[in-house]
Each structure stands twice: as structure tokens, then as C-alpha cells.
Amino acid sequence: MNSLQRFYHWIANSPALLETTYPITDFAHLPVPALESSVRYNGNPRLGFVYQHLVNQVLLNSKRYSIELEEIQLNDSGRTLGAIDMIVKDKITNKLEHWEVAIKFYLLHQGTWYGPNAHDQLDKKLERMLNHQLNMSDSKPFVEQFSDYIPDEKRLLLQGRLYVNPFDKSPLPTHCKGYQINPSQISGFWCYHRQWAQIDEPLYQLEKVDWAAGSKETSQLIDKPTGRFCHAISESGKFWFVVNDQWPNDTNA
């Protein structure tokens, strides 16, 4: 199984970061065939673009959905509102659905889930997806330009992984913005450079496409972490972020 196949399989089978209370969704209800090994991706290599492409493949390969519109840029009087990820049609219910999708990795620090670059936070991301991105299909520009595609339902797919520091244990939040955090997704670890020596097994640096599913096949053994952060998988299969000692207060992170 190659990296693209592993990532696709992970998307199709992994729960969301939050429990599935509307509009939060995942693909647990959707039988999906495996991705053929011949499939290639030649688009933007950034993780979010690869992720959205593979989400599309999961939807299409399920045979239940068709993608009606994708990456719809909306403007209002010269002001950019943003982009709608996709409008899909459920062939069973015959309803249109507005889907917003994202993959995120968050590290718990003093009660807040931060992205490894520290500017991103779970509460802020969730707030924006729920109250801005999903509302764009109700906006006047969308309704006027795409009147045949007004959605009946909205779906928010937020997958990824949540990480805790085993050397600096603190209480685990149970909710974010009123939505219950999925405890099964608190499945990674993080530490500072200064705590590196306390990790008791080798770590292998992950390529971005392997951040979700993980693989040691194409990963390099880390002698000592450097830079702002590194994402790795251990010999036993545990996921680790190692961040610099100033994180999350390093303004250059």
C-alpha cells in the first residue's frame, strides 16, 4: 500500500476530532472500496489539498454521492467572502449537501489545543468552520449565482489527531465550543526539545502525506530534533510532535 492509499484508507475509516453531532460528520456510514494503486495525485502538494482531493475520491468511490460544485469562490461587492469546499448530492436522499472539510493536528497546552505552528487553534478553527464557512451557502452571492444548488443539509468533516504531553500531564478538555471531543482521537504525544531524551524509543520523521496514517517505510530516523517542530512516528507506532522550547510563544513559529 502506497502513501496515497494509506491516507485514503485513513480518511475513510477514521472518526472526526469531535463526536458526530450535526453538522459534524465522518464516513462511518459509508462503505468505500479501496483506492487503486495506479491512482496518482499531481496537484498542490500541501497536505490540505491532498486531503480534500482524497475526500472527494471517498465520496465518489462510495457511489452514493456526486460532486456538483467544488472550490466556489464567493465575492460580495469586491470583497472576498471565501471559498465553499463542495456541494454534493446524496443520490439516496436526493438532497444537496454543503461540505466543509479539513485535516488538523492539535497539541494540548494549558487547556488549549494549538496547531504545531501555534497560530492555529481548535476552538478558532471550529468557530470559523461552523459560523463562517458553512454559512457561505446561505449568503446572497451564493444564492444569486447558484440558485439551483441551495443545500438541504450541511456537513463539517474535521479529521486529524490530538496530542498530549506525557511529561507534563494536565486535565483533558471534554468539549470544544459545545461539541464533545472524540476521546479516540486523543492518540498522539508531543514534547519540547528539552524533553526529547525522555522518549524511550527511536523516532522517524514523517513526510506530510504520511502525517495521518503514518509509515516508517519512507521515513528517516531522527538523530536529534531541530527547527520549529518535527512530526514523527516511533518504533512502536506512536505519533509524536517535538516542538522548540519556546513553543507556543515563539512568534516565528
Secondary structure, DSSP 8 states (H G I E B T S, - for coil): --HHHHHHHHHHH---SB---TTB--STT-------TT----S--SHHHHHHHHHHHHHHHTSSEEEEEEEEEEEETTEEEEEEEEEEEETTTTEEEEEEEEEEEEEEETTEEE-TTSS-BHHHHHHHIIIIIGGGGGSHHHHHH-GGG--SEEEEEEEEEEEE-TTS------EETTEEB-GGGEEEEEEEGGGGGG--S-EEE--GGGTTT--STT-EE-SS--SSEEEEEETTS-EEEEE-TTTTS-TT-
